[in-house]
Each structure stands twice: as C-alpha cells, then as structure tokens.
Amino acid sequence: MDIFKYVPFPACLVDKEGRIIAKSESLEAKDSFFELTRVKMQQLEDIVDKDEYLLIERNDKKYRLRCVRDEEDNIYVHFIDVTPYENLKSLYNEERMCVVIVNVDNYDEIVSTNAEINVSKIVSSVDQTIRTWAAKLKSSVNKLANNQYIIFVSNKELEQSVQDKFPILDQIRKIGTESDFPVTLSLGVGIGGKSILETEDYATIALDLALGRGGAQAVVKRGSKIEYFGGTLQSVEKGNKGKSRIVAHALKQLIRQADKVFIMAHPWPDMDAFGASLGINKMCELEGKEAYIVINEYNEALSNIYNAAKEKEKYNFINNRKAQRLAGSDSLVVVLDTNRRSLVECPELLEKTEKIALIDHHRKVEDYIDNAALSYVESYASSTCELVAEMIQAIAPKKVLDKFEAEAMLAGMTIDTNRFAVKTGVRTFEAASWLRRSGADTTEVKKYFQTNMEDFVKRAKSIAGASFFKEKIAFSICEGNSQNAQVICSQVADELLSVKGIKATFVLGKDLNGRTVISARSLGEINVQLIMEAFGGGGHLTTAGAQVDMSPEEAIEKLKEIVKEKVFKEGK
C-alpha cells in the first residue's frame, strides 16, 4: 500500500475489523478507524452500501467521508474538507428569514368584559410584551390589526425561543384583567420556505392550526413537519354570535346552489354527529333541497334514536356506495363532528366535489380538510349540535324543528357535555334552552341513553377493576370485544372522574375488529388531547380518544410512559 504515500489528501484503507491498514501521510497515526473519527464500522458499512456520505468534525474542520469497497472487502475512505461550504451553509440557515404571526386570541372578549380605562392598560401591556419579546429576538414587528402582529426574525434567534418553548405564552397570561379568563396568544411560525412568501404561507397555516386547536399555543411549521407548544388552557367561549350568523347564511347559499346535499360525520357516528346531521337536514328541507345522510354502520348506543328516525320515513339514510353513485360535481358535502380527512364516513365524496362545508367542535389536526369552501371549526363549543342549533336560529328564528329533531340535537349536546357537567358555557345553555322551547322533552332524551344489561354489567366491572397511577390517574380495561366498546369506555372514563383526587382517566377496550379503543377524560389540569395525539388520535383538552393496533395492556404501558413524561416530567 505504498501508493498512499503519494496521495495528497487525507485517505485511508479500513479492514472489516475497523483497523486502518494503510493511510496517507496527512492523517494522524491511529490504528483504529473509530479512534480516529469516532465513526463505528456499522455506520461506515451503511454509507458504502447506500452510496452516501457521512459528515464528521475533526480538529475544527468538517469532512465528508466518501467510501468505496475493494475486492478484498476492505473500505477505502476519502476525507473531503468541506469546512468553508458547511460554515457558509450554517450561516445561511442562521440568517434565513422566518415569519411569526401573533394573534391575541380573546381581544374582543377582553374589551367587552373590562372597564374602558382597564382595557387601555391591558392592550398597552400586551403590545409592550410582544414588542419586548420581538426586540430580544432582534427582529422587526408590525401591527396588522388590534389583535394581530407579524414578526420577521432570523432562524438563529428564533430557534432559541423554540428551544425555550415560547416563554411569551406564559408571560402574556400574567397580565392582569377583570375578566374571569387570562389574555392568551396564538403564534403561527413559518420556517424554511423556499421564499419569504412561502414562509409567510407556512406561518398562516400554522396560525390557523393553532386557532383551530383552541388557541393559547404556538404551532411551528417547517415544510411538512409541524410542532406544537402550549395549548394547556381550555378554549374561551366567544360571546359574540356574529360569526355563527355569517356562517349560517353562507351555508344557506351553498345549499341553494347545490343540486344535492350529502351529510356525513365520522364512521360509527355518535349522538352528537347524528343530532347535528338531522339539524343540517332541516336546513336543507327549509331550502327545498334533497339531502342524504351517509351512515354505513352504527353501534348499539345509537340504535334507539336511529330506529326512531327510520320509522319517520322522512330522512334519506344511505351507504357509501349509493352516495358515490348519486354525488356529482355540483353536489354539496357537509362534514360534521370531525375535521380529519382520514376520519370521515365516505372519503371518496370529498373527491367528487369541490363544494365542501365543514362544521366541527374538535381541535384541528395536521390532516384536517383544508379545501373546504366553508369551514366552521370552533373548539370552544360543547358539541357540533350546539353550533348547528345556533346556525338554525340565525336563518329561521321561528320554531322550525319538530320535537324529534330537537330531542336528537339535545341528546347530542347532553352526551358530549357529560350531562352538562363539562365544557359548557353560556351559549351551550342558550342553545339547549332553544331546543327545549322547540319541543325537546328531557325524559324522552334520557330514553335514548338506555343500554342493555350486558353492557351495563361490563361498565360496572370496568369501574370496579380500575387501577390508579400516582393517585391522580385512573386506568381501566373493558373485557371482551364489543360493538359498543367506544361508548362503554367513554362512559366508564366519565364515571371514574368522580373519584376524589383523580385528575384524568384512560379507559381501554376492544371493538369487534380487534382494535383497541381509548377514551380519555380530564378535569382540565391535564391535557388529554396531547396524550391521545401520541396514539394518532385527538379531541379536546378534557375529552379525547384514539384507536390503536395493540393490546389494551400494551397501550396502558405506553400510556404510563407518556403520562410520566408529559404530566409528571419524569422522562422515559
């Protein structure tokens, strides 16, 4: 291997054991390749097989390792000095412009619930806090509206805030108000666009996600990668119903322009999805439009109210195949109680037409339906039925619902609020009151919640068999495979929250397909939505769920790891 004496650049030959058997004079005198570079042989083997390079740093210089295997299975390694290139690349990335759009979530509510003199102090404090934060980032800040700012900042300065998890979110909440809720910010952060325009689009999408998830959080979008920070507060109910009226009239116009209307929610719809579907069906009826409700399968918990609706013979219930056959480019698809493209009853309908209306009360997720002509996603609302009830009032203030429809919508609100115990605001009770005036009988509503004896026994056993983690978290498993696993698990999770000292509950069971369903509930101190997102699910801060392809026992072990990390900060 005397040839290496004449090689003017760093290079060496490494055998299968990782020993340097020949090298150029510019390399240090080392016998082991690992000792020379801190690169393991497996890493070296990988880049040879994949024809890739490895970047290492040695003696304040950066090298790319290019490798070739010889006939004797030794590896020839060529060290290419790329220090100037990598330094320039780092400088480019550090100075690359990022965009942050700052939104004061509850500006209108702060103005309407505080004395005028106090409003000036609050607005001034918010403005000063935002500008002080921007100054620390060595960035420019421009006020777009009373409640919105845009900040242009270098990637280097912004990364520190990302690592610190955006302390401004906590700083802004410390501003004193006369309201019974704090001032909160939502941040949409765009990083890494090919142009400043694309980066600003990233920030806009990120802010839309942050607001759709309830606000009081920062969302960072780097290309296709999205990160979430904060989001630990319950969404503040909006006192002004102006948006509800605007959306109602916009939906009314979409219904008028459509040849047919298809109403669908998520697979295995619950009471909220079903009640909201009947509400939208009524809006179509008022406009004289033909409407179809797409439902393929339903569980035992929905059977009572579904069968009652079928007996009336006034609702068009159809399956996926018929919906696809009837739908055309001029049809309107109304999606209810979900905003996820992957979690609708008939995904093919979304491709049949560009006319999509989305009405939901869950926090937005990454795969939300982003091409809807009308999007009304309000995470502060108790239920989709609450939103639909307000919309019907806006376009038809007189009594238009029949008794059964009012009861179906009231049942949806009742189930999603755990009998008006959680996630209820003034507007929730106003909507319930309107449904009551429309003829809803609470005794009849209760009948829709009756279950069979088998499910009742499963529920009782699951409650009795609950285990407790650190005396704050309750876990339980519903035995056997059940068509109603999701319903039973949610009921048990609600019941376990009544145990003294319990902050959150997680109940698991298996459906008929063998999948494990998880129902998560909390009293607000623990964000169960973030925990369920780790399983590919979602929901709200206090109510969430997921479906996973693992056993309930395995899922509980993973849950405990996540709870330790996210709640008790113990790490894995």
Backbone torsions as a table, in degrees:
resi	resn	phi	psi	omega
1	MET	NA	33.5	180.0
2	ASP	-65.1	-17.7	-178.5
3	ILE	-58.6	-29.4	-179.1
4	PHE	-64.2	-20.0	178.2
5	LYS	-66.0	-23.7	-176.2
6	TYR	-101.6	2.4	178.7
7	VAL	-81.4	118.8	-174.3
8	PRO	-79.1	-9.3	-177.9
9	PHE	-117.9	163.4	-179.2
10	PRO	-64.7	126.8	178.3
11	ALA	-159.7	158.4	178.4
12	CYS	-158.2	166.1	176.6
13	LEU	-117.6	127.7	-173.6
14	VAL	-118.6	131.8	178.3
15	ASP	-85.0	-179.7	-175.9
16	LYS	-64.1	-21.9	-179.8
17	GLU	-88.9	-2.0	179.4
18	GLY	89.1	12.2	178.8
19	ARG	-89.0	142.5	176.4
20	ILE	-84.9	113.0	-176.3
21	ILE	-100.5	-11.3	174.2
22	ALA	-161.9	149.1	-179.1
23	LYS	-156.8	161.4	174.9
24	SER	-81.1	161.1	-175.7
25	GLU	-67.8	-20.7	-177.9
26	SER	-77.3	-7.1	178.0
27	LEU	-92.7	152.1	176.5
28	GLU	-64.5	154.5	179.7
29	ALA	-80.5	89.6	177.6
30	LYS	-127.8	144.2	178.4
31	ASP	-90.0	-25.9	-176.7
32	SER	-108.6	132.6	178.9
33	PHE	-65.2	-37.8	178.3
34	PHE	-63.6	-40.6	179.7
35	GLU	-65.2	-32.9	-179.7
36	LEU	-75.9	-40.5	-169.2
37	THR	-120.4	-14.4	-172.0
38	ARG	65.2	22.7	176.6
39	VAL	-104.2	125.8	-179.9
40	LYS	-76.6	156.6	-178.2
41	MET	-62.0	-34.8	179.4
42	GLN	-62.2	-39.0	177.0
43	GLN	-64.0	-41.2	179.5
44	LEU	-65.0	-43.4	177.5
45	GLU	-59.4	-40.7	-178.3
46	ASP	-62.1	-45.2	-176.6
47	ILE	-73.7	-25.1	174.7
48	VAL	-69.1	-47.6	-177.6
49	ASP	-65.9	-34.6	-177.2
50	LYS	-94.5	-1.7	-178.1
51	ASP	55.0	47.4	178.5
52	GLU	-116.5	178.4	176.2
53	TYR	-120.5	162.2	179.4
54	LEU	-122.1	136.2	-179.7
55	LEU	-100.6	126.3	177.3
56	ILE	-129.5	160.1	177.2
57	GLU	-120.3	129.7	-177.2
58	ARG	-148.3	126.8	178.6
59	ASN	53.3	47.8	177.8
60	ASP	64.1	16.9	176.8
61	LYS	-124.5	154.0	179.7
62	LYS	-111.7	133.4	-177.8
63	TYR	-127.4	142.9	167.7
64	ARG	-97.3	131.2	178.2
65	LEU	-97.0	117.5	174.5
66	ARG	-107.2	134.7	-171.6
67	CYS	-128.9	147.6	175.2
68	VAL	-140.6	139.4	179.6
69	ARG	-94.7	135.3	179.3
70	ASP	-92.6	-176.2	-175.3
71	GLU	-67.1	-24.9	-178.0
72	GLU	-94.3	13.7	178.1
73	ASP	70.4	14.7	170.9
74	ASN	-82.6	161.3	-177.7
75	ILE	-115.5	123.7	175.4
76	TYR	-88.5	125.9	-177.2
77	VAL	-116.9	125.5	179.1
78	HIS	-110.6	123.4	180.0
79	PHE	-94.6	112.6	179.9
80	ILE	-102.1	120.3	-179.3
81	ASP	-75.3	111.7	-179.6
82	VAL	-118.9	26.3	-176.6
83	THR	-56.3	-51.9	-179.2
84	PRO	-60.2	-41.1	-179.3
85	TYR	-64.2	-46.7	-178.6
86	GLU	-67.1	-37.3	177.0
87	ASN	-63.9	-41.6	178.5
88	LEU	-66.4	-38.9	178.3
89	LYS	-63.3	-43.1	178.6
90	SER	-64.2	-40.9	179.5
91	LEU	-64.8	-40.0	178.5
92	TYR	-62.2	-46.1	-179.5
93	ASN	-65.5	-37.7	-179.9
94	GLU	-67.0	-38.0	-175.3
95	GLU	-92.3	-2.9	-179.4
96	ARG	-62.8	136.8	-174.6
97	MET	-78.2	134.2	175.3
98	CYS	-116.7	159.1	-178.5
99	VAL	-124.0	132.5	176.5
100	VAL	-123.2	122.7	174.4
101	ILE	-104.9	121.8	-176.6
102	VAL	-104.6	127.8	-179.8
103	ASN	-122.7	126.8	174.1
104	VAL	-82.9	105.6	-167.8
105	ASP	-58.2	-49.5	-170.0
106	ASN	-112.0	40.9	-177.9
107	TYR	-58.6	-48.9	-178.0
108	ASP	-62.3	-39.3	-179.6
109	GLU	-68.3	-37.4	178.0
110	ILE	-63.1	-44.8	-179.2
111	VAL	-63.8	-40.1	-174.9
112	SER	-80.6	-17.5	-175.5
113	THR	-111.1	5.6	179.3
114	ASN	-124.1	152.2	176.6
115	ALA	-62.8	151.5	-174.3
116	GLU	-56.7	-42.0	-178.6
117	ILE	-66.9	-33.6	179.6
118	ASN	-75.0	-32.8	178.4
119	VAL	-59.3	-42.8	179.8
120	SER	-60.6	-40.7	179.3
121	LYS	-66.4	-42.3	-178.2
122	ILE	-65.1	-48.3	-179.4
123	VAL	-60.5	-41.2	179.0
124	SER	-65.0	-41.2	179.8
125	SER	-66.0	-41.4	178.5
126	VAL	-62.6	-47.0	-179.7
127	ASP	-60.4	-45.0	-179.3
128	GLN	-64.7	-41.1	-179.6
129	THR	-63.2	-43.0	179.7
130	ILE	-65.6	-43.4	-178.3
131	ARG	-70.1	-34.4	176.8
132	THR	-65.1	-42.5	177.7
133	TRP	-62.6	-43.2	179.5
134	ALA	-63.7	-36.9	179.0
135	ALA	-65.0	-38.7	177.4
136	LYS	-64.0	-29.1	178.7
137	LEU	-85.1	1.2	-178.7
138	LYS	54.6	47.2	-173.9
139	SER	-126.3	167.1	175.8
140	SER	-94.5	147.2	-179.8
141	VAL	-134.1	134.4	179.0
142	ASN	-128.2	136.6	179.1
143	LYS	-88.4	119.8	-178.2
144	LEU	-89.2	-34.5	-179.5
145	ALA	-156.2	178.3	-179.8
146	ASN	-56.8	-31.1	-174.9
147	ASN	-115.6	13.5	-175.9
148	GLN	-144.3	140.1	179.3
149	TYR	-130.9	157.5	172.0
150	ILE	-128.1	134.5	-176.2
151	ILE	-123.7	131.7	174.4
152	PHE	-108.1	121.5	-171.4
153	VAL	-141.5	150.0	178.2
154	SER	-73.2	153.2	-178.9
155	ASN	-60.5	-38.5	-178.9
156	LYS	-60.5	-46.4	-178.6
157	GLU	-70.6	-37.2	-177.8
158	LEU	-69.2	-36.2	-176.8
159	GLU	-57.7	-32.9	178.8
160	GLN	-64.9	-39.6	177.5
161	SER	-66.6	-37.2	178.1
162	VAL	-63.6	-44.5	179.1
163	GLN	-63.7	-35.3	179.0
164	ASP	-82.6	0.3	179.2
165	LYS	61.5	41.6	172.5
166	PHE	52.5	73.6	-179.9
167	PRO	-60.8	-18.7	179.7
168	ILE	-61.5	-26.1	179.0
169	LEU	-62.0	-39.2	178.4
170	ASP	-78.7	-36.8	-178.8
171	GLN	-61.4	-41.2	-176.0
172	ILE	-69.7	-29.7	-178.9
173	ARG	-71.9	-17.0	-178.6
174	LYS	-81.3	-8.6	178.9
175	ILE	-69.1	125.2	-175.8
176	GLY	-74.0	139.3	176.6
177	THR	-137.5	167.2	174.8
178	GLU	-88.2	-5.3	-178.7
179	SER	-78.9	164.9	177.6
180	ASP	-91.8	21.8	175.6
181	PHE	-145.0	152.2	-177.6
182	PRO	-83.4	166.2	170.5
183	VAL	-73.9	135.8	178.1
184	THR	-132.4	153.6	177.0
185	LEU	-116.9	151.8	166.8
186	SER	-121.1	135.4	-179.4
187	LEU	-118.1	128.5	171.6
188	GLY	-108.3	117.5	-172.8
189	VAL	-115.9	122.6	177.2
190	GLY	-108.4	128.1	-178.3
191	ILE	-135.3	135.4	168.3
192	GLY	84.0	21.4	175.4
193	GLY	-71.3	158.2	179.9
194	LYS	-69.7	-21.9	176.6
195	SER	-142.0	168.6	179.0
196	ILE	-65.6	-29.8	178.5
197	LEU	-67.4	-43.4	178.7
198	GLU	-67.2	-37.2	177.7
199	THR	-63.8	-39.2	177.2
200	GLU	-66.3	-36.2	175.6
201	ASP	-62.7	-39.7	176.4
202	TYR	-58.6	-44.3	-178.6
203	ALA	-64.6	-39.1	178.9
204	THR	-64.9	-43.9	178.1
205	ILE	-63.3	-42.1	-179.9
206	ALA	-63.3	-41.3	178.7
207	LEU	-66.1	-39.6	177.9
208	ASP	-60.4	-40.7	176.7
209	LEU	-64.8	-43.7	-178.9
210	ALA	-61.4	-44.3	-179.9
211	LEU	-69.7	-37.2	179.2
212	GLY	-68.4	-19.1	178.4
213	ARG	-97.0	9.8	174.9
214	GLY	107.4	-3.6	179.3
215	GLY	75.4	-169.1	179.9
216	ALA	57.3	40.6	-179.3
217	GLN	-159.9	167.3	176.1
218	ALA	-114.4	136.7	175.7
219	VAL	-122.2	126.5	-178.5
220	VAL	-109.6	124.6	178.1
221	LYS	-113.7	115.8	175.0
222	ARG	-115.0	92.9	-175.5
223	GLY	64.3	-122.1	179.4
224	SER	-89.0	-9.0	-178.3
225	LYS	-87.4	134.3	-179.1
226	ILE	-128.1	132.4	178.4
227	GLU	-121.4	147.3	-178.7
228	TYR	-119.4	139.4	177.4
229	PHE	-135.2	135.0	179.0
230	GLY	84.9	-141.2	-179.4
231	GLY	73.5	33.0	-177.0
232	THR	-99.0	3.0	-179.6
233	LEU	-107.8	149.8	174.9
234	GLN	-69.2	143.1	178.6
235	SER	-62.9	141.8	179.7
236	VAL	-87.0	130.3	179.2
237	GLU	-65.3	135.1	178.5
238	LYS	-83.0	126.9	-178.0
239	GLY	-76.9	-27.1	-176.9
240	ASN	-88.7	126.6	-179.8
241	LYS	-92.5	14.4	-177.6
242	GLY	-58.6	-42.9	-179.2
243	LYS	-63.8	-39.7	179.2
244	SER	-59.5	-42.8	179.7
245	ARG	-66.2	-41.8	179.9
246	ILE	-62.8	-46.1	-179.9
247	VAL	-63.5	-41.2	-179.6
248	ALA	-59.4	-44.7	-179.0
249	HIS	-72.0	-32.8	176.5
250	ALA	-66.3	-41.8	178.3
251	LEU	-65.7	-37.3	177.7
252	LYS	-58.9	-41.9	178.9
253	GLN	-67.0	-40.7	178.7
254	LEU	-63.0	-40.0	178.6
255	ILE	-64.2	-42.6	179.9
256	ARG	-61.5	-37.3	-175.3
257	GLN	-81.4	-15.1	-176.2
258	ALA	-85.8	149.8	174.7
259	ASP	-81.3	-35.4	176.0
260	LYS	-141.8	155.5	178.4
261	VAL	-122.8	128.8	178.0
262	PHE	-113.5	124.8	-176.6
263	ILE	-110.8	123.9	178.2
264	MET	-146.0	153.8	177.4
265	ALA	-120.3	-140.8	179.0
266	HIS	-93.9	162.2	176.6
267	PRO	-58.9	150.0	-176.7
268	TRP	51.2	62.2	-174.2
269	PRO	-59.4	148.3	176.9
270	ASP	-97.9	-174.3	-175.8
271	MET	-64.3	-36.1	-180.0
272	ASP	-66.0	-46.1	179.2
273	ALA	-62.9	-40.2	-178.1
274	PHE	-69.2	-45.9	179.4
275	GLY	-62.0	-42.6	179.1
276	ALA	-64.5	-35.6	178.2
277	SER	-62.2	-41.3	178.0
278	LEU	-66.8	-34.1	177.8
279	GLY	-64.5	-45.9	178.3
280	ILE	-67.1	-35.4	176.0
281	ASN	-58.9	-38.5	178.0
282	LYS	-64.9	-39.8	178.1
283	MET	-61.8	-39.0	177.6
284	CYS	-66.6	-40.1	178.9
285	GLU	-61.3	-41.0	179.8
286	LEU	-63.6	-28.4	-179.6
287	GLU	-94.8	2.8	178.9
288	GLY	70.3	28.4	-178.4
289	LYS	-105.2	145.7	178.9
290	GLU	-75.6	125.6	-177.7
291	ALA	-124.4	145.0	178.6
292	TYR	-127.3	134.3	177.5
293	ILE	-103.3	118.1	-174.7
294	VAL	-90.1	112.6	176.4
295	ILE	-140.1	124.3	178.3
296	ASN	-94.1	-52.8	-178.7
297	GLU	-137.6	154.3	177.9
298	TYR	-143.8	156.9	-177.9
299	ASN	-93.1	175.0	-176.9
300	GLU	-57.6	-35.0	-176.5
301	ALA	-64.4	-24.3	-178.5
302	LEU	-97.9	-7.0	-171.5
303	SER	-61.9	-40.6	-177.8
304	ASN	-59.4	-50.9	-175.9
305	ILE	-75.6	-32.9	178.6
306	TYR	-65.9	-45.5	179.2
307	ASN	-64.0	-36.9	177.4
308	ALA	-63.3	-38.7	178.8
309	ALA	-68.2	-39.4	179.9
310	LYS	-63.3	-38.0	-179.0
311	GLU	-63.6	-26.2	-178.2
312	LYS	-75.0	-19.6	176.1
313	GLU	54.6	33.6	177.4
314	LYS	-119.7	-2.1	-179.1
315	TYR	-116.0	136.5	179.6
316	ASN	-92.7	95.2	176.2
317	PHE	-92.1	125.0	-178.4
318	ILE	-133.7	163.1	177.4
319	ASN	-98.2	-179.6	-176.4
320	ASN	-59.2	-44.3	-175.2
321	ARG	-61.2	-45.2	-179.4
322	LYS	-68.8	-36.6	179.6
323	ALA	-62.0	-43.6	179.8
324	GLN	-66.7	-33.3	-179.9
325	ARG	-70.7	-36.2	-176.2
326	LEU	-85.7	-28.0	-172.7
327	ALA	-73.8	146.8	177.1
328	GLY	-140.7	-176.0	-176.6
329	SER	-66.7	-22.0	179.7
330	ASP	-94.8	5.7	180.0
331	SER	-82.6	155.4	175.7
332	LEU	-109.9	131.7	176.0
333	VAL	-110.2	121.1	177.9
334	VAL	-104.9	115.6	-179.1
335	VAL	-99.0	128.7	-175.1
336	LEU	-123.6	146.1	170.5
337	ASP	62.7	17.4	171.0
338	THR	-159.8	148.6	174.8
339	ASN	-120.8	9.0	-178.6
340	ARG	-91.8	128.4	178.5
341	ARG	-60.2	-34.5	-177.1
342	SER	-83.6	-1.0	-174.9
343	LEU	-127.4	44.6	174.4
344	VAL	-112.4	158.0	-176.6
345	GLU	-59.5	-42.5	-178.2
346	CYS	-135.5	88.5	-178.0
347	PRO	-57.9	-29.4	-178.3
348	GLU	-62.3	-28.3	179.4
349	LEU	-63.8	-30.5	-179.4
350	LEU	-67.2	-22.5	178.9
351	GLU	-91.1	-15.9	-176.9
352	LYS	-74.6	-28.7	-175.5
353	THR	-146.1	156.0	176.0
354	GLU	-94.4	-4.4	-179.0
355	LYS	-92.3	96.2	-177.5
356	ILE	-125.5	132.1	173.5
357	ALA	-115.1	133.6	-176.0
358	LEU	-120.1	123.2	178.5
359	ILE	-130.3	119.3	-173.8
360	ASP	-156.8	158.8	178.6
361	HIS	-120.3	9.0	178.0
362	HIS	-91.7	156.3	177.6
363	ARG	-67.9	143.4	-178.3
364	LYS	-67.8	147.5	176.0
365	VAL	-122.4	177.0	-172.6
366	GLU	-63.3	-37.0	-176.8
367	ASP	-96.0	35.4	-179.9
368	TYR	-70.0	160.1	-178.1
369	ILE	-75.1	102.3	-171.3
370	ASP	-96.1	-0.5	-178.9
371	ASN	-110.1	20.9	-178.9
372	ALA	-69.6	137.2	176.6
373	ALA	-68.2	-29.5	178.5
374	LEU	-137.5	122.3	-178.8
375	SER	-125.2	120.9	179.7
376	TYR	-129.7	85.4	-178.6
377	VAL	-113.9	107.5	-176.9
378	GLU	-123.4	102.2	-174.4
379	SER	-73.9	-11.5	177.7
380	TYR	-73.6	-23.6	-173.4
381	ALA	-69.1	149.1	-179.5
382	SER	-70.8	-31.1	-171.4
383	SER	-165.1	164.5	174.5
384	THR	-68.7	-32.3	177.8
385	CYS	-60.7	-36.8	177.4
386	GLU	-62.1	-45.3	-179.6
387	LEU	-64.2	-43.8	-179.2
388	VAL	-67.4	-37.9	178.5
389	ALA	-60.8	-42.5	178.1
390	GLU	-64.5	-38.7	-179.1
391	MET	-66.5	-40.8	178.8
392	ILE	-64.4	-40.5	177.6
393	GLN	-60.2	-37.3	-176.2
394	ALA	-66.7	-33.8	-177.3
395	ILE	-100.7	-16.2	-179.4
396	ALA	-146.4	77.6	-175.6
397	PRO	-60.3	-23.9	177.8
398	LYS	-77.5	168.3	-179.0
399	LYS	-68.1	115.5	-179.5
400	VAL	-122.2	-25.6	179.1
401	LEU	-75.7	142.1	171.3
402	ASP	-85.1	172.7	-174.3
403	LYS	-57.4	-43.9	-177.1
404	PHE	-64.9	-43.6	-179.9
405	GLU	-63.6	-41.6	178.1
406	ALA	-62.8	-40.0	179.9
407	GLU	-69.0	-36.8	178.4
408	ALA	-63.8	-42.7	180.0
409	MET	-70.7	-37.8	177.1
410	LEU	-66.1	-35.9	176.8
411	ALA	-63.2	-40.4	177.8
412	GLY	-61.5	-43.7	177.8
413	MET	-65.5	-40.3	-177.7
414	THR	-62.5	-45.0	-176.4
415	ILE	-70.2	-38.2	-177.0
416	ASP	-77.2	-17.1	178.0
417	THR	-104.5	8.4	-175.8
418	ASN	51.7	55.4	-179.4
419	ARG	60.7	45.9	175.4
420	PHE	62.7	31.9	179.3
421	ALA	-99.3	-25.5	-177.7
422	VAL	-131.9	154.3	174.4
423	LYS	52.4	42.8	178.7
424	THR	-114.6	140.3	175.9
425	GLY	-129.0	-174.0	-179.9
426	VAL	-58.7	-42.3	-177.3
427	ARG	-68.0	-27.5	176.9
428	THR	-63.0	-47.9	-178.7
429	PHE	-71.3	-31.8	176.1
430	GLU	-64.7	-41.7	178.2
431	ALA	-65.8	-41.6	178.5
432	ALA	-63.7	-39.4	178.9
433	SER	-63.7	-40.7	178.6
434	TRP	-64.3	-40.4	177.6
435	LEU	-65.3	-37.2	177.6
436	ARG	-63.5	-42.2	178.4
437	ARG	-67.9	-23.3	178.4
438	SER	-80.4	-1.0	174.5
439	GLY	115.4	-1.2	-178.4
440	ALA	-63.2	130.2	178.6
441	ASP	-105.4	118.2	-175.9
442	THR	-64.2	-28.1	177.4
443	THR	-67.9	-42.3	177.5
444	GLU	-65.2	-38.8	178.9
445	VAL	-59.4	-41.5	-178.7
446	LYS	-62.3	-31.6	-179.6
447	LYS	-63.8	-30.2	180.0
448	TYR	-68.3	-17.7	-178.1
449	PHE	-94.2	0.3	-179.2
450	GLN	-68.1	139.4	-179.5
451	THR	-119.8	165.7	178.0
452	ASN	-77.8	166.2	-175.3
453	MET	-63.7	-36.5	-178.9
454	GLU	-60.4	-46.4	179.0
455	ASP	-68.0	-35.4	178.8
456	PHE	-61.7	-42.6	179.8
457	VAL	-66.4	-41.7	178.0
458	LYS	-59.7	-42.2	-179.8
459	ARG	-63.6	-43.2	-179.8
460	ALA	-64.5	-41.9	178.8
461	LYS	-64.6	-39.4	-179.5
462	SER	-65.3	-40.9	177.9
463	ILE	-64.5	-43.7	-178.6
464	ALA	-66.9	-30.3	-176.5
465	GLY	-93.4	13.2	-178.2
466	ALA	-66.2	145.7	174.0
467	SER	-114.4	158.1	-174.1
468	PHE	-125.1	135.8	-176.4
469	PHE	-112.8	119.0	-179.0
470	LYS	54.1	25.3	176.0
471	GLU	60.6	15.2	179.6
472	LYS	-125.3	-24.8	-175.4
473	ILE	-117.6	132.1	178.0
474	ALA	-107.8	134.7	175.8
475	PHE	-121.8	144.1	176.7
476	SER	-154.5	154.1	179.0
477	ILE	-124.6	130.6	174.4
478	CYS	-88.1	125.2	-174.7
479	GLU	-74.1	149.9	174.4
480	GLY	76.8	168.5	176.3
481	ASN	-94.3	132.9	-176.1
482	SER	-140.3	142.1	174.3
483	GLN	-63.2	-27.6	-176.6
484	ASN	-103.7	23.4	-175.9
485	ALA	-55.1	-42.4	-176.8
486	GLN	-64.8	-41.8	-179.2
487	VAL	-67.7	-46.7	-179.1
488	ILE	-61.4	-44.4	-179.8
489	CYS	-60.9	-42.0	-179.6
490	SER	-66.9	-37.7	179.0
491	GLN	-66.8	-42.0	178.6
492	VAL	-65.2	-41.1	179.2
493	ALA	-61.0	-40.7	177.5
494	ASP	-64.2	-43.8	-178.0
495	GLU	-64.9	-40.6	-177.4
496	LEU	-66.3	-21.8	177.9
497	LEU	-66.8	-17.3	-179.7
498	SER	-81.3	-4.9	177.4
499	VAL	-73.8	132.0	-176.2
500	LYS	-59.7	130.4	176.7
501	GLY	91.7	-13.4	-177.5
502	ILE	-79.5	129.5	-178.6
503	LYS	-102.1	-27.8	-179.3
504	ALA	-153.2	153.1	-179.9
505	THR	-133.0	144.6	177.0
506	PHE	-133.6	118.2	-178.2
507	VAL	-122.5	133.2	-173.5
508	LEU	-124.6	147.5	176.9
509	GLY	-158.7	169.9	-178.5
510	LYS	-109.1	135.4	176.0
511	ASP	-86.3	-176.0	-176.3
512	LEU	-67.6	-20.8	178.3
513	ASN	-87.3	0.4	179.1
514	GLY	85.5	1.8	177.7
515	ARG	-80.4	146.1	177.9
516	THR	-89.1	123.9	175.7
517	VAL	-101.2	142.4	-179.7
518	ILE	-122.4	129.6	172.4
519	SER	-113.5	127.6	-177.8
520	ALA	-122.0	137.2	178.8
521	ARG	-137.7	151.7	174.7
522	SER	-149.6	168.8	177.5
523	LEU	-94.7	8.4	176.0
524	GLY	110.5	-22.7	-179.4
525	GLU	-73.2	-32.2	179.7
526	ILE	-112.5	130.1	-178.9
527	ASN	-86.8	98.2	-177.4
528	VAL	-75.1	-18.5	177.7
529	GLN	-63.0	-45.3	-179.4
530	LEU	-62.6	-35.7	179.5
531	ILE	-69.1	-42.9	-179.9
532	MET	-69.1	-29.0	177.4
533	GLU	-63.4	-27.2	176.6
534	ALA	-66.8	-18.0	177.6
535	PHE	-103.2	9.1	-178.6
536	GLY	84.5	9.3	179.5
537	GLY	-102.5	-151.4	-179.6
538	GLY	173.7	-160.1	-179.3
539	GLY	140.2	-129.0	-178.9
540	HIS	-122.4	173.3	177.5
541	LEU	-57.4	-39.0	-176.2
542	THR	-104.7	-13.3	-176.7
543	THR	-140.4	120.5	-178.4
544	ALA	-153.2	171.6	179.8
545	GLY	-163.8	171.3	179.3
546	ALA	-161.2	164.9	173.3
547	GLN	-129.4	131.4	-175.0
548	VAL	-134.1	154.6	177.0
549	ASP	-97.2	63.3	174.2
550	MET	-150.5	165.3	-179.2
551	SER	-70.9	155.1	177.2
552	PRO	-56.3	-36.7	-179.6
553	GLU	-65.9	-42.1	177.8
554	GLU	-65.0	-41.3	-179.6
555	ALA	-63.3	-37.7	179.4
556	ILE	-65.5	-39.6	178.5
557	GLU	-63.6	-41.8	177.3
558	LYS	-66.3	-39.1	177.8
559	LEU	-58.5	-43.7	-178.8
560	LYS	-63.5	-37.4	177.3
561	GLU	-63.6	-44.7	-179.0
562	ILE	-66.6	-41.4	178.8
563	VAL	-62.5	-41.0	177.5
564	LYS	-60.0	-41.8	-176.8
565	GLU	-74.4	-46.8	-172.6
566	LYS	-87.5	-30.0	-175.1
567	VAL	-101.7	-48.4	-175.6
568	PHE	-99.4	-0.6	174.3
569	LYS	55.5	36.5	-179.2
570	GLU	-94.2	-12.2	-176.3
571	GLY	76.7	178.2	-177.8
572	LYS	-88.3	NA	NA
